[in-house]
Amino acid sequence: MDRVENDPSSLPRRIGWFTAACVLVSNVVGSGIFTTTGLMARDLGHPGLILFIWLMGGLIALAGALSYSELGTALPVAGGEYVYLRRAYGPLIGFLSGWTSFAVGFSAAIAAGAMSFAAYVNQLLPLDGERGLLSTVIALILLWSVTAFHVAGRGAGGFLQRALTILNMGAIIALIAAGAMGGKGDWTHLSLSDARAAPTIGLSIVSLIFALYAYSGWNAAVYLAGEVTEPARTIPRALISGTLFVTLLYLALNALYFYALSVTDLAQPPLLPVASKVAVALLGSDAARFVTMMLCLLITAAISAMVWAGPRVYYAMAKDGLIPSYFCRTSGTRGTPIHATLLQSLWASALILSGSFEQLVIYSGTVLTMFSALAVGTVLILRHKEPDLPRPYRTPLYPLVPGFFIVMSIVIIWNAVSERPLEGGLGLATVLAGTPLYFLWRWFRGRRQTKGSTP
């Protein structure tokens, strides 16, 4: 039986649109926007083309958000795309989506973020010598401190998420304002190109992949769909306003980059610390330290959002019997899936300690794009299979909006697999590794039910 909005086993609805939007914004705005423009400057060599790529990334994310708004309001339960994929394609595809979210989408991303945080903190500490053990300890302390907030309940977790998001967005807006008013840049940089660059369609698609990496997480609010108040209004409002805000923020940051430095300067190595180079150019050498501290806060907010959102997928899978029911138990009055949260943080801790997660993170983009495209495709499938399903919100310009997202995703996946077959193969192997687990659990569950029914 499908779970519905008034199912008594659902999580309490206490999250408003602003908190849901904060989860989305924090999940999206990470290190990507502060690093990837340098790679685009090297490959494309023209500010106008780079700004267009960032705008296209925002439009693709918005198309996804509009499509997910229909799904989230029609099926306002915890779990995100796992719920939509299971309903449209069956339990195996739903399980593989949840398995990928656990193995790569959330846990490995949390581990990578925690280790990035430790690396930035080490830059701020006046220490010499080997810092490997210290970095691991810092990463684990961050992970479990954030986990403790979310295990303590929705109130503590929501407060942490709102505070981090407001602080981070304030810091970014302050950086943009200070840089623009500093008077050390030149807006004519926007009209200058790098004659050494030779942009092609292939390189433009690769740059779009970089941009979409920075936009990843635009669907974060739907993981909390089973806990938001008035989901018919809250889910579209959080998804659409959050995505639009991030798009405008990214365009403003890139405009600031080109105000500070020419595209030729941005393309000079080192390519990744774009924000630090721009801050130093506009505000002096001390500004780089401010950017490092801001990145630490951004990573903390992103980890908090993933620690909050990810367990809702495993909670939903446990509700459907695809994993042990132990992981759908909640903490009573605090109303949070404690066991699912601890499971995710334990796996992320193992990845931090082993360091083996790095390749999974690098190779995961193709797989996550594939599942997002499949989820958006459920808008089309469910309109056909379940025309009478209540849809408080309908995707505008249907089927053009979901179709645009799906077509762009196919182009990106095809280009990634063609250019990087090793990465694509490893990503596919990660997904397929969940298949024997699915059938093993079904066999075990079937045997247990058979024994339970034996007189």
Secondary structure, DSSP 8 states (H G I E B T S, - for coil): ----TT-TTS----B-HHHHHHHHHHHH-SSGGGTHHHHHHHHH--HHHHHHHHHHHHHHHHHHHHHHHHHHHHS-STTTHHHHHHHHH-HHHHHHHHHHIIIIIIHHHHHHHHHHHHHHHHHHS---S--HHHHHHHHHHHHHHHHHHHHT-HHHHHHHHHHHHHHHHHHHHHHHHHHHHS----GGGGG---TT----HHHHHHHHHHHHHHHTTTTGGGGGTTTBSSHHHHHHHHHHHHHHHHHHHHHHHHHHHHHHS-HHHHTSSS-S-HHHHHHHHHH-TTHHHHHHHHHHHHHHHHHHHHHHHHHHHHHHHHHTTSS-GGGG---GGG---HHHHHHHHHHHHHHHHH-TTHHHHHH-HHHHHHHHHHHHHHHHHHHHH-TTS--SS--TTTTHHHHHHHHHHHHHHHHHHHH-HHHHHHHHHHHHTHHHHHHHHHHHHHHHHHHHH--
